[in-house]
Amino acid sequence: MDAADFAFTRRAWVAPTRVYDLVSDVAAIRRWSPNATDVAFDQGDGPRVGAWFSGRNHRDGKQWTTRSQITQADPGTAFTFVVGGAEDGIVRWSWTFQPQGRGTLVRQRWQLLRLDPVLAPPIPGPAPIDPLRGPCGRESTSPGAVLLDEML
């Protein structure tokens, strides 16, 4: 794993379908991402493969809107979306859910697919992402870990 590929595993004390429901509710992203504010599926869409959603983001005094596409939606098993869409993505966010005893083993992965002005510094070269802090800079957890810790 390199700095453009970050993953963590957490145990949740609820069924895989419950964790899937929490993660696939894209409106909840604003609760665990330090950059996202308004996130919603396009009208009539929901957590299904091919569906799109938009999110308003802010960082370092800048604001922008992202478009993301669901690329995997298997209730209770896996959920994945790609910021920028499946064909021209920037970042892939994915979760897998594995039953374990009375709970669920949740693995979340963040993959940088290509550099983008929002993620890259103004000079040539890769964006500095600390793999111990994750892509959003939180100490030793990723935003997904915060979501699970706060909601479960």
C-alpha positions in Angstrom: 0.0 0.0 0.0 1.3 3.5 -0.9 0.2 6.9 0.2 -2.4 6.9 -2.6 -4.1 3.8 -1.1 -5.3 3.9 2.5 -7.4 1.2 4.3 -8.5 0.4 7.7 -10.7 -2.3 9.4 -13.1 -1.8 12.2 -15.5 -4.1 14.1 -19.2 -3.0 14.3 -21.5 -4.6 16.8 -24.4 -4.6 14.4 -25.4 -6.7 11.4 -23.7 -6.1 8.0 -27.0 -4.8 6.5 -27.2 -2.1 9.2 -23.6 -1.0 8.5 -24.4 -1.0 4.8 -27.4 1.2 5.4 -25.3 3.7 7.3 -22.5 3.9 4.7 -24.7 3.9 1.6 -26.7 6.9 3.0 -24.6 9.5 1.2 -26.4 12.4 2.9 -24.6 11.2 6.1 -21.2 11.9 4.6 -21.3 15.4 5.9 -21.3 13.9 9.5 -17.9 12.3 9.0 -16.1 14.2 6.3 -14.4 17.4 7.4 -14.8 18.8 3.9 -18.3 17.9 2.8 -21.4 19.9 3.6 -24.4 19.1 1.3 -24.5 15.6 -0.2 -27.5 14.1 -1.9 -28.4 11.6 -4.6 -29.7 13.0 -7.9 -33.5 13.1 -7.9 -35.0 9.6 -8.1 -31.6 7.9 -7.4 -30.4 6.0 -4.5 -27.7 3.5 -3.5 -27.6 1.5 -6.7 -24.9 0.8 -9.3 -24.8 3.7 -11.8 -26.5 6.2 -9.6 -24.9 9.7 -9.2 -24.8 12.1 -6.3 -23.4 15.6 -5.7 -21.5 17.0 -2.8 -20.5 20.5 -1.8 -17.0 20.6 -0.3 -14.7 23.2 1.2 -11.1 23.3 2.2 -8.5 26.0 2.7 -11.0 28.7 1.9 -12.1 27.1 -1.4 -15.5 25.6 -2.2 -16.4 23.2 -5.0 -19.0 20.6 -6.0 -18.1 17.0 -6.7 -20.1 14.4 -8.7 -19.7 10.8 -7.6 -21.0 7.6 -9.1 -21.9 4.4 -7.3 -19.9 1.5 -8.8 -20.8 -1.3 -6.3 -24.0 -1.6 -4.2 -24.4 -5.0 -2.6 -26.5 -4.6 0.5 -24.8 -6.2 3.5 -21.7 -7.0 1.5 -20.0 -4.0 -0.2 -20.5 -0.3 -1.2 -18.2 1.7 -3.5 -18.4 5.1 -5.1 -16.0 7.0 -7.3 -15.6 10.8 -7.1 -15.6 12.0 -10.7 -17.4 8.9 -12.0 -16.4 5.4 -13.0 -14.9 6.5 -16.3 -12.8 9.5 -15.1 -12.5 9.0 -11.4 -10.3 10.9 -9.0 -10.8 8.9 -5.7 -12.5 5.6 -5.0 -14.1 5.1 -1.6 -15.1 1.5 -0.9 -16.4 -0.6 2.1 -16.8 -4.3 2.5 -18.9 -5.9 5.3 -18.1 -9.4 6.6 -20.2 -11.1 9.3 -18.1 -11.9 12.4 -19.8 -13.4 15.4 -22.6 -11.1 16.5 -21.2 -8.2 14.6 -19.5 -7.1 11.3 -15.9 -6.6 10.2 -15.9 -3.4 8.2 -13.0 -2.7 5.8 -12.9 0.8 4.3 -10.5 1.7 1.5 -9.6 5.1 -0.1 -7.7 5.0 -3.4 -6.3 8.0 -5.2 -6.9 7.2 -8.9 -5.3 10.3 -10.4 -4.1 13.7 -9.3 -6.6 16.6 -9.3 -6.0 20.3 -8.5 -8.0 19.9 -5.3 -5.8 17.1 -4.0 -2.5 18.0 -5.5 -0.2 20.9 -4.5 0.3 23.7 -7.1 3.8 22.3 -8.0 4.4 19.1 -10.0 4.5 16.0 -7.9 2.2 13.8 -5.9 0.0 15.2 -3.2 1.4 14.5 0.3 -1.0 12.1 2.0 0.1 10.7 5.3 -0.9 7.0 5.3 -1.1 7.0 9.1 -3.5 10.0 9.1 -5.5 9.1 6.0 -6.6 11.4 3.2 -8.4 13.9 5.4 -5.6 14.3 8.0 -7.4 12.9 11.0 -5.1 11.2 13.5 -4.8 7.5 12.9 -8.4 7.1 11.6 -10.1 7.8 8.4 -13.4 9.6 8.0 -15.1 6.3 7.7 -13.7 5.2 11.0 -15.2 8.3 12.6 -18.6 7.6 11.0 -18.6 4.0 12.4 -17.3 5.1 15.8 -20.0 7.9 16.1 -23.0 6.1 14.6 -22.6 2.5 16.0 
